[in-house]
Amino acid sequence: MNKAIITVVGQDTVGIIARVCTYLSQHNVNVLDISQTIIDGYFNMMMIVDYANADKDFGAMVGNLEDLGDDIGVRIRCQRVEIFTKMHRI
């Protein structure tokens, strides 16, 4: 399993979850967990995904998600889960 954490932050609009999940589904990325909230009109979502079967390499996926965020007016970051697990061992 190759896990990544995807965060999406920005002004709330219709279709943010649909657009992100559609991209992930089209590229064989499995959503393992998802949490989203809207606070004072601002959308915030965190997803844990498994990209082991993705049809794109990790770097391409990161770039595509950033471009998708630009298209829909939010900031999307995708980071390998190891960044979070290893940082607490330093």
N, C-alpha and C positions, 0 to 999 in steps of 0.2 A: 504494500500500500504506500502510495506517495501522497502525503497530505499537504494541503496548503490552506492558508487562512486568507479569505477575501473580505475586504471591508469596502463598504459603499457609503459615502456621506455626501449630502447636498440638500438643496431645496426639494421638498416633496413634490412629485408630479405623478401622474397616472402612468403605470407601466414599467416602473424601474425594476421591480422584481421579475416581471415577465421577460424583459429584455436580457437581463443578466442570466436568468435561468435558461432562456432559449439558447443563448450563446454556449453555455456550458453543456447543455444537452446535445447540441449539434456537433460538439467536439469530444463527446464521450467522457465528459467529466462528471463524476457522481457527487451529488450533494449529500453529505453525511449529516450535517446539522445546520440549522439556520435560525437566526434571531434577528428580529427587526423591530424598530420602534420609531415613532414620530414624536418629536418634542418641539412645540412651538413652530410647527411648519417645516422642521428640518428632519429629513429622513436619515436613519442610521441603520445599517445592516451589517451583520457579521455572519460569514458562512465558513464552515469547514468542509473542504472538498477532497476527493480522492482523484488525482489526475493520472493514475497508473496506466489507464487505457486511453489516454487522450491521443488524438490524432495530430497534435501539434506539440513541439517541444515547449518546455516550461517558459523560456524566454519569449517565444512568439506569443504564448497565451497571455503573459503579463502585458506585453505591448498591445495586443488586441483588446484586452479588458480596459487598459488606459484609454485607448481610442474610443471604445464604446462609451466610457464615462464622459469623454468630451462631447460625444454626439448627443447624449441625453442630459447633460448638464450636471453631472455629479463627479466626484472623485472616486475612482476605483483603484484599490491597491491589492495586489496578490503577492503573498510572501510564503515561502516554504515554512512549514511548522517548526523545522529545526532551529530557525532563528530564535524562536521563543523558548524552546526547551534548552538550548545550549547557553543562552545569555545568562541564565540563573546559576550556571556552574562556574562562572568566572569569579 
